[in-house]
Amino acid sequence: MASSYRQHLPRPAEARGAGPAAWKAVPPELRTSVPIRRVRDAFANRPAIDVPDSIDASVLIPIQERDGEATVVMIRRADDLANDAGHVAFPGGHVESEEDPIRAALREANEEIGLDPSLVEVISTLAPFGRRLHQERVLPVVGIVNGQPDLVPDRREVAAILEVPIASLASDGASWQENWGSDEPGFVMTFFAGLPELGDDLVWGLSARILELVLSTIFPGRQDLSE
Protein backbone atom coordinates (compact mmCIF):
# COMPACT_ATOMS: atom_id res chain seq x y z
CA MET A 1 0.00 0.00 0.00
CA ALA A 2 1.22 3.52 -0.77
CA SER A 3 2.38 5.78 2.05
CA SER A 4 2.55 9.16 0.28
CA TYR A 5 -0.86 10.39 1.32
CA ARG A 6 -1.85 13.95 1.95
CA GLN A 7 -3.17 12.95 5.38
CA HIS A 8 -0.90 11.83 8.21
CA LEU A 9 -1.70 8.31 9.38
CA PRO A 10 -0.64 7.58 12.99
CA ARG A 11 -0.26 3.85 12.38
CA PRO A 12 0.90 2.04 15.55
CA ALA A 13 3.93 -0.23 15.42
CA GLU A 14 1.78 -3.28 16.18
CA ALA A 15 -0.59 -2.70 13.24
CA ARG A 16 -1.08 -5.70 10.99
CA GLY A 17 -3.26 -6.71 8.11
CA ALA A 18 -6.83 -7.82 8.76
CA GLY A 19 -9.31 -9.80 6.68
CA PRO A 20 -11.09 -8.42 3.59
CA ALA A 21 -14.09 -6.14 3.89
CA ALA A 22 -17.51 -7.81 3.88
CA TRP A 23 -18.48 -6.50 0.43
CA LYS A 24 -15.47 -8.25 -1.15
CA ALA A 25 -17.53 -11.46 -0.90
CA VAL A 26 -19.85 -10.02 -3.54
CA PRO A 27 -18.70 -11.03 -7.05
CA PRO A 28 -16.83 -8.18 -8.80
CA GLU A 29 -19.36 -8.10 -11.65
CA LEU A 30 -22.02 -7.06 -9.13
CA ARG A 31 -19.86 -4.18 -7.91
CA THR A 32 -18.98 -2.61 -11.26
CA SER A 33 -22.08 -0.42 -11.54
CA VAL A 34 -24.35 0.99 -8.83
CA PRO A 35 -27.33 3.02 -10.04
CA ILE A 36 -29.05 5.30 -7.56
CA ARG A 37 -32.11 3.02 -7.35
CA ARG A 38 -29.91 0.26 -5.94
CA VAL A 39 -28.88 2.56 -3.12
CA ARG A 40 -32.47 3.56 -2.48
CA ASP A 41 -33.64 -0.07 -2.43
CA ALA A 42 -30.81 -1.18 -0.14
CA PHE A 43 -31.62 1.39 2.51
CA ALA A 44 -35.37 0.85 2.14
CA ASN A 45 -34.80 -2.78 3.18
CA ARG A 46 -32.67 -1.77 6.17
CA PRO A 47 -34.32 -1.72 9.61
CA ALA A 48 -35.11 1.80 10.78
CA ILE A 49 -32.83 3.34 13.42
CA ASP A 50 -34.41 5.42 16.15
CA VAL A 51 -32.54 8.70 16.51
CA PRO A 52 -31.43 8.97 20.16
CA ASP A 53 -31.67 12.20 22.09
CA SER A 54 -28.00 12.29 23.06
CA ILE A 55 -26.53 13.27 19.69
CA ASP A 56 -23.75 15.85 19.72
CA ALA A 57 -23.04 16.09 15.98
CA SER A 58 -24.37 14.81 12.69
CA VAL A 59 -23.01 14.38 9.18
CA LEU A 60 -24.71 14.07 5.81
CA ILE A 61 -23.74 11.34 3.37
CA PRO A 62 -24.92 12.97 0.12
CA ILE A 63 -25.37 10.49 -2.73
CA GLN A 64 -26.11 11.81 -6.20
CA GLU A 65 -26.23 10.36 -9.69
CA ARG A 66 -23.37 11.14 -12.04
CA ASP A 67 -23.39 9.51 -15.49
CA GLY A 68 -25.78 6.83 -14.25
CA GLU A 69 -23.66 5.99 -11.20
CA ALA A 70 -24.46 6.61 -7.55
CA THR A 71 -21.70 8.90 -6.31
CA VAL A 72 -20.79 9.86 -2.76
CA VAL A 73 -19.93 13.48 -2.03
CA MET A 74 -17.18 14.03 0.52
CA ILE A 75 -15.03 16.98 1.54
CA ARG A 76 -11.40 17.60 2.45
CA ARG A 77 -11.40 19.84 5.46
CA ALA A 78 -9.33 23.03 5.40
CA ASP A 79 -5.75 22.75 6.62
CA ASP A 80 -6.03 25.47 9.26
CA LEU A 81 -9.01 24.11 11.22
CA ALA A 82 -8.62 23.40 14.92
CA ASN A 83 -9.98 19.85 14.61
CA ASP A 84 -9.42 17.21 11.90
CA ALA A 85 -7.61 19.64 9.63
CA GLY A 86 -7.02 18.22 6.15
CA HIS A 87 -9.06 15.07 6.79
CA VAL A 88 -11.47 13.63 4.26
CA ALA A 89 -14.90 13.78 5.84
CA PHE A 90 -18.60 14.22 5.24
CA PRO A 91 -20.20 17.64 5.58
CA GLY A 92 -21.52 18.07 9.09
CA GLY A 93 -20.94 19.50 12.52
CA HIS A 94 -22.38 20.08 15.96
CA VAL A 95 -26.11 19.94 16.59
CA GLU A 96 -27.22 23.28 17.95
CA SER A 97 -29.47 23.66 20.97
CA GLU A 98 -33.07 22.53 20.27
CA GLU A 99 -32.03 21.49 16.74
CA ASP A 100 -32.97 18.17 15.20
CA PRO A 101 -29.82 16.15 14.23
CA ILE A 102 -31.12 15.53 10.71
CA ARG A 103 -31.81 19.21 10.22
CA ALA A 104 -28.33 19.95 11.57
CA ALA A 105 -26.72 17.69 8.97
CA LEU A 106 -28.65 19.41 6.18
CA ARG A 107 -27.79 22.85 7.52
CA GLU A 108 -24.09 22.04 7.75
CA ALA A 109 -24.05 20.64 4.20
CA ASN A 110 -25.66 23.86 2.99
CA GLU A 111 -23.07 25.96 4.83
CA GLU A 112 -20.04 23.89 3.84
CA ILE A 113 -20.73 22.93 0.21
CA GLY A 114 -23.78 25.01 -0.76
CA LEU A 115 -26.12 22.01 -0.97
CA ASP A 116 -29.73 23.21 -0.90
CA PRO A 117 -31.59 21.16 1.78
CA SER A 118 -34.71 21.11 -0.40
CA LEU A 119 -32.80 18.96 -2.93
CA VAL A 120 -31.95 16.26 -0.38
CA GLU A 121 -34.22 13.30 0.25
CA VAL A 122 -33.23 11.73 3.57
CA ILE A 123 -33.56 7.95 3.15
CA SER A 124 -31.91 6.64 6.31
CA THR A 125 -29.98 7.33 9.46
CA LEU A 126 -27.22 5.01 10.60
CA ALA A 127 -26.41 3.95 14.12
CA PRO A 128 -24.49 6.75 15.90
CA PHE A 129 -20.72 6.51 16.14
CA GLY A 130 -18.82 7.49 19.23
CA ARG A 131 -15.72 9.68 18.95
CA ARG A 132 -13.80 9.16 22.15
CA LEU A 133 -11.22 11.82 21.41
CA HIS A 134 -13.91 14.48 21.12
CA GLN A 135 -16.31 12.80 23.57
CA GLU A 136 -19.23 13.07 21.19
CA ARG A 137 -21.80 10.89 19.44
CA VAL A 138 -22.15 11.45 15.71
CA LEU A 139 -25.27 10.58 13.71
CA PRO A 140 -24.72 9.74 10.00
CA VAL A 141 -27.64 10.79 7.79
CA VAL A 142 -27.96 9.25 4.32
CA GLY A 143 -29.52 11.49 1.69
CA ILE A 144 -30.23 11.22 -2.04
CA VAL A 145 -29.46 14.48 -3.86
CA ASN A 146 -32.08 15.21 -6.51
CA GLY A 147 -30.67 16.67 -9.69
CA GLN A 148 -27.03 17.63 -10.16
CA PRO A 149 -26.57 20.92 -8.33
CA ASP A 150 -23.33 22.86 -8.55
CA LEU A 151 -21.60 22.50 -5.21
CA VAL A 152 -19.37 25.30 -3.94
CA PRO A 153 -17.05 24.82 -0.95
CA ASP A 154 -16.89 27.33 1.87
CA ARG A 155 -13.14 27.92 1.79
CA ARG A 156 -13.06 28.75 5.48
CA GLU A 157 -13.88 25.11 6.25
CA VAL A 158 -13.54 23.09 3.05
CA ALA A 159 -10.43 22.78 0.90
CA ALA A 160 -11.99 20.51 -1.74
CA ILE A 161 -15.13 18.62 -2.68
CA LEU A 162 -14.59 14.98 -3.66
CA GLU A 163 -17.11 12.96 -5.66
CA VAL A 164 -16.46 9.20 -5.67
CA PRO A 165 -18.66 6.57 -7.35
CA ILE A 166 -19.82 3.87 -4.95
CA ALA A 167 -18.76 1.24 -7.49
CA SER A 168 -15.21 2.63 -7.36
CA LEU A 169 -15.14 2.50 -3.55
CA ALA A 170 -16.29 -1.13 -3.68
CA SER A 171 -13.81 -2.18 -6.36
CA ASP A 172 -10.91 -4.52 -5.64
CA GLY A 173 -7.85 -2.63 -4.49
CA ALA A 174 -9.74 0.49 -3.37
CA SER A 175 -9.73 -0.39 0.32
CA TRP A 176 -7.95 -2.46 2.92
CA GLN A 177 -8.22 -3.23 6.62
CA GLU A 178 -5.69 -3.23 9.44
CA ASN A 179 -5.86 -4.49 12.99
CA TRP A 180 -4.55 -1.73 15.24
CA GLY A 181 -4.93 -3.64 18.51
CA SER A 182 -2.06 -5.31 20.33
CA ASP A 183 -4.30 -8.24 21.31
CA GLU A 184 -6.87 -10.19 19.33
CA PRO A 185 -9.39 -9.19 18.12
CA GLY A 186 -8.01 -5.67 18.52
CA PHE A 187 -9.53 -2.78 16.60
CA VAL A 188 -9.99 -3.14 12.84
CA MET A 189 -9.52 0.03 10.83
CA THR A 190 -10.75 0.44 7.26
CA PHE A 191 -9.02 2.63 4.67
CA PHE A 192 -9.90 3.88 1.18
CA ALA A 193 -7.29 5.26 -1.22
CA GLY A 194 -5.71 4.90 -4.63
CA LEU A 195 -8.72 5.96 -6.70
CA PRO A 196 -8.47 8.66 -9.39
CA GLU A 197 -11.29 10.57 -7.69
CA LEU A 198 -9.33 10.61 -4.41
CA GLY A 199 -5.93 11.49 -5.84
CA ASP A 200 -3.48 11.47 -2.93
CA ASP A 201 -6.22 11.64 -0.31
CA LEU A 202 -6.67 8.86 2.24
CA VAL A 203 -10.06 8.16 3.82
CA TRP A 204 -9.73 6.68 7.28
CA GLY A 205 -11.10 7.02 10.81
CA LEU A 206 -14.77 7.88 11.29
CA SER A 207 -15.34 8.69 7.61
CA ALA A 208 -14.06 5.26 6.55
CA ARG A 209 -16.19 3.56 9.21
CA ILE A 210 -19.26 5.31 7.83
CA LEU A 211 -18.36 4.38 4.25
CA GLU A 212 -17.85 0.80 5.38
CA LEU A 213 -21.39 0.68 6.77
CA VAL A 214 -22.82 2.29 3.63
CA LEU A 215 -21.09 -0.24 1.37
CA SER A 216 -22.05 -3.16 3.61
CA THR A 217 -25.69 -2.06 3.32
CA ILE A 218 -25.56 -1.83 -0.48
CA PHE A 219 -23.56 -5.08 -0.82
CA PRO A 220 -24.88 -7.32 1.99
CA GLY A 221 -22.59 -10.31 1.61
CA ARG A 222 -22.58 -12.87 -1.16
CA GLN A 223 -25.40 -12.44 -3.66
CA ASP A 224 -26.98 -14.73 -6.23
CA LEU A 225 -25.88 -13.80 -9.75
CA SER A 226 -29.45 -14.31 -10.93
CA GLU A 227 -30.72 -11.39 -8.78
RAWO-V644557 format. One line per field, one symbol per residue. ss: DSSP state (H for helix, E for strand, - for the rest). phi: phi as a letter, one per 40 degrees, with the letter a starting at -180 (. if undefined). A space follows every 50 residues. Layout:
ss=???
phi=???
//
This chain:
ss=---------------EE----HHHH--HHH-----HHHHHHHHH------ ------EEEEEEEEEE--EEEEEEEEE----------EE--EEE------ HHHHHHHHHHHHH---HHHEEEEEE---EEE----EEEEEEEEEE----- -------EEEEEEEEHHHH-----EEEEE--------EEEEE-------- --E-HHHHHHHHHHHHHH---------
phi=.cbcccccbccccccacbcccdccccddccbcabcccccdccccccdcbc ccccbcaabbbcbbcbfgbcbccbbbcdcbccbfdgccabciicccdgcc dcccccccccccbgccdccbbcbabcccbcbccbfabbccbcbcccgbcc cbccccbbcabbbbccccccccgcaabbccccbccgbcbbbbagcdccfc cbcagdccccddccccccbcgcbcccc
//
